[in-house]
Amino acid sequence: MSHLNNSWNGWLIIDKPYNMGSTQVVSRLKRALSPSKIGHAGTLDPLATGILPIAVGQATKLIPYVMDGRKIYEFQITWGAETDTDDQAGVICRASDKRPSEADIKSILPEFLGRILQQPPAYSALKIDGKRAYALARAGEAVTLQPRPVDILSLELLSHTSTHADFRVICGKGTYVRALGRDIGRRLGCLGYITKLRRTACGPFTLSDVTDLALFTETGQMPQKAHFLPLETALDALPALSVEPDMARRLTQGQRIPVSHLTTRIPTDLAEGCVARLMDGTHLLGLVKLNRGILHPFRIFRPYDADNGLSLKSLTNA
């Protein structure tokens, strides 16, 4: 089959299948497409489904900006037990005969809003003395991870039965939904573990952006430009700064520029210490940071090819 042109850059938003790890998705795409660089932004558990942003080419430089963005999950808690993994993949380690009412659930949800302390699951990718926590847990070692602050922006009960309940959460970076389900069950006194988990938004990406993994890994189809989202999609939350061509050239060559030297308008939301997108019209040139009235370029991309928004040409040929 034909391979992806390794000069293309952008985002493939994959609807991650059930029972497949995030790194497995990347490995399959790497074999199928042979991109210059590839990586994922925001790990999903194997039993979770939904949005897995795949960065191709220079988009890999923007992964931290997607991982720092908010996420939306829909999840189901089954009542009456806890597992060692906090989801249905684990072994039941505690049980309870108690079951919560809808009123019980709604009454305690406000306690999980805002910035809260959350103890990550023992079966997680966090490291303890250089080793993954899940590797230590699988080896039978006792794993205790320190609580960490996470941000829960919204938590909504979607439906409820005597055996389980469905929720939607909007959360910040580092939140473990498995731990959230575990803690809700403990607070209700009935215990609980996650039996369904789907990510419906990750940073700027939503389910309207997703592409089926099988399209590339099973059908052998060559990706088209329409399958990719542009680099700058990951940076929608950052202010956009457009400067005159000479200043853009100097910034993309690594020079620092005082804002007093610019004739273009500075965005009102570009405050001291903030990062902005350096733009050439609708094309992303790089990232700059405002420090003491001076623009500091720190992540530079090459101008887009006019004929292909995913292929880049060098500055010397611009």
N, C-alpha and C positions, 0 to 999 in steps of 0.2 A: 504493500500500500504506500501511498505518498505520505510524507511526513510533514509536520507543521514547520513552516519556515521559521528557522530559529532566530530571526530578527524581529518577529512579531512580539508585541508586548500588550498585556492587558489582563483582564480577569475573566476566568471561567467560573460561573457559579453553579456548582454541582448539587443536586438533590441527593445527599448521601444515602445509599441503601442501608437497610436494616442489617445488622450483624456483619458489618464491615468497618474496620478501623480507618481513621483519617489518613494514616500513612499508607495504608493499602490503596486508597483512592489515588493518592499522589503517585505511587509506584505504577499503577495500571495506566495512568495518563502518561507517565514518563515513557513507558514502553511503547504505548500506542502512538504518541505524538513526537517524541524526540525533541522537546523544546530546549532552548539554550539553558534556561533555568526554570525551576518550578518549585512551588512550596504551597502550604495551606495556611490560612489565617483562622485561628480559633478551633481547637480540637473538639471533635464530637466523640462521645463514647460509642463503641461498636453497636450497642443496642439502640442508639439514638438515630433519628433520621433528620433530614432537612438541610438547611443551607450550610454548605461548606465552600467558602471562597477559595478558589485556586488561583494563585498568582503565577503568571507566566512572564518570563523575561524580566524586564526592569520593574515590573509590578512587585517582584519579590522584595524590593527595597521599601515598599510601602506597607508590608504586612503589619508592622507595629501599629499603624494608624487604624487598621481594621480591628485588630485585637483589642485596642483601647476603647472601641466604640461600644454602644449599648447593644444588648441582645434581647430577643423576645423568644420565649419558649412556651409551648403548650405541653403539659405533662399530666400524668395520672398517678395518684397514690392509691395503692391497695392497703386497706386497713387490717390490723390484727397481727402484724409481725414485723420484725426487722431482719435484714440479712447482713452478712458481713461485708457486702459490697454496696449496700444501700439501694440495690435494684434487684430485678428478678434474675440476674445472672448469678447471684450469690446463694449462699446456704443460710437457711433460717437459723438465727441464733437467739431470738427472743420472740415470745408470742403473748397475745392478750385477747381476752374475750370481749373487751369493751369496743363499742362502735360509736362514732360521733354523729350527732344530728347536724342538719344543715345550719341551724342556729349556732351550735357549738363551734363549727368551723368558721363561720363569718365573724364570730365574736373575737377570735384570736388572731385573725389575719393582720390587723393593724400593728400588732407587735413585731411583725417581720418587715415593716416598711422603713425606708430610710437607710442610714448607715448602721449595719448590725455586725456583730462578731459571729463568724461562722467557722466551725471546725471542719476542715476538708476531710473527705472520706479516706480511710486507710488505703483503699485501692484507688490511688490517684497517681499522676505522673510527677508529683512534687518529689524533690530529692531530700534525702536524709543522709548526711555525710557522703554525698556523692552518688548515692544509690536511689533508684526510683522506689517510692513508697510501695507501689503495687508489687514490685519484685520481692521486697522484704516480707510483705504480707503473704504472698504466695509461698514463700519459704518457711512460713510458720512463725515468723518473728512478730513480736508485739510492736505495733506501729501506733504512735501517738503524735499527731500533728498539731501544732499550736494554732489556736483560733486566729483568724485574719479578718480585717474589716472588709466588707463588701457592701455594695449599694443596691438596694431593692427599690426600684422606682415605682412599681405598680405590682399588685398581686390580687388576682381576681378568681373567684370560684365560678367555674363555668357550669358544672353539673354535679349531682350528688346522688349516690345510691347507698344502700346499707353496707356494701362491700368496698366501694371505692369512690373517689371524687376526681374531677378534672379541673385543672387550673391553667391560668395564663400568667406569666410573670415577665416583667420588663426589668432587666438587671444590668449592672455594670460589669466591668472586667473582673475575672477571677471568681465569679460566683459558681458554686457547684449546685445544680438543681437537685442532684441526689441527696446532698446534705440538707438542702431546704426541705425536701420531702420527709427525710428522717426526723428533722427537728419539729416540723409541724405535727407529725405523728406522736412524738414524745410530749409536746406541749398539750395535745388533746388527751394524753394518757392512754391512747389506744394502739400506739406504734404504727409504723407504716413504711413502705418502700416503693420505689418508682417502678411502674410496670409499662409506662409509655412515655416517650420523650421525643419531641420534635422541635427543632429550631426553625422559626418562621421569619426571623430577621437577624442580621449580623452586620452591625455598623450600617452603612448605607444600602446594603443588599437585602432584597425581599424575595418572597417566593415567585414573584412575577419575573425575576431575573434568571431562574434556574434552568439548567440543561441536564438532561438525563445522561448519566455516566455511560450507559450502554451504547449511546449514540456513537461514541468514539472507540470504546473498548471491545464491542461485540460486532458492530456493523462494519467497522473499518472505514467509516465515513471521514472525509477530510474536513476539519473545522473550517467554517467560513467566518468572515469578518463579523457577521451578525451574531455569532456565538459569544463574542468577546465584548466586555465593557471596557471603556478607556481607562488608562492609568488613573486619571484625576477623579474617577468615580469614588475612589476610596478616601478622597480628601474633601468631600463636599462640605464638611463641617468647618473647614479652615477658610479664613478670608482670602479673597482673590486679589492679587496685585498685578496690574498691567502697567508696564513702563515703556518708555520710548525705545526704539530699536537699539540705539547705541548703548543705553543703560542695560538693556536685556543682554546684549552681547557681552558686556563687561561682567555682569553678574554670572552668566553661564561659564565664563572663563575663570571664575573664582575670586573676582575682585570684590572688595567691600565698597558700598556706596552710601554716603550720607543721604538721608531722605531729603535734606535741604537742596540737594543737587537735582532732584526729580522735578519735572514739570507736570507730571501726571498726578491725579488726585490719590491720596493715600486712603484706603478704606477706613471708615470710622471704627470698625471692630478690630483693627490691627493695633493692639496696645503694646506697650513696652514688654519685652520678653515673649511675645507671641510669635507663632510660626504662620507664614502665609504661603499660598501657592503663587509662584511666579508664572504668569500666563502670557502667551502670545496669541491674543484673540481667544479661541476656544482650546488652544493647545497648551499643555503643561510643559514648562521648561525646567522647573525645579522647585525647591523649597528654600525659603529665606527666613531668617529670624531677625527681629528688630531688637537691637541691643544698644542702649544709650544713643538713640537717634541714628544708628547706622544699620544698614541692611547687610546681614552676613549670609551669603549662600552656603548651604551645607549639604544639599542633596540635589545634584544637577542631572537632568535628563537632556538628551539631544532633541533638537526640533523634529517635529513629525514630518514625514514624507507627505507632500501635498496630494499624492495619488493614493496613499494608503495610510489611514490614521493609525494602523497598528505597526507599520514598519518605520524605523527611524533611520535617519542618515546622519553622518558625522557633522560636527560643526564646521570642519574645514571645507565641506562640500555644500554648506548651506547657502 
